[in-house]
Amino acid sequence: MTAALAIGGCGDEDGAKDPAPYAITVGEFIALIQPEKQEVLAAFVAQSEACQDVKANPSFTLVVTAAGLDADPGSPLPELIEAQC
């Protein structure tokens, strides 16, 4: 019974995987707290060819956050991040 419960906790009802943490809007990113922002950026940088030489450190988080304040809050976050790389 425990194994069934553990397996049942993966994905949603259709068995789909959770979306990437960076699959959010700029406005949603701005609303996150600093440690969560850094986690989102680290996940994106790890898979992005455009950002391969970028370190997802607190400085980069501040740069992306500042750019996000001037961006359309409904725009996709990945576009904003790549523009800062």
Buried (B, 14 or more C-beta within 10 A) or exposed (E): EEEEEEEEEEEEEEEEEEEEBBBBBBBBBBEBEEEEBBBBBBBBBEEBEBBEEBEBEEEBBEBBBEBBEEBEEEEBBBEBBBEBB
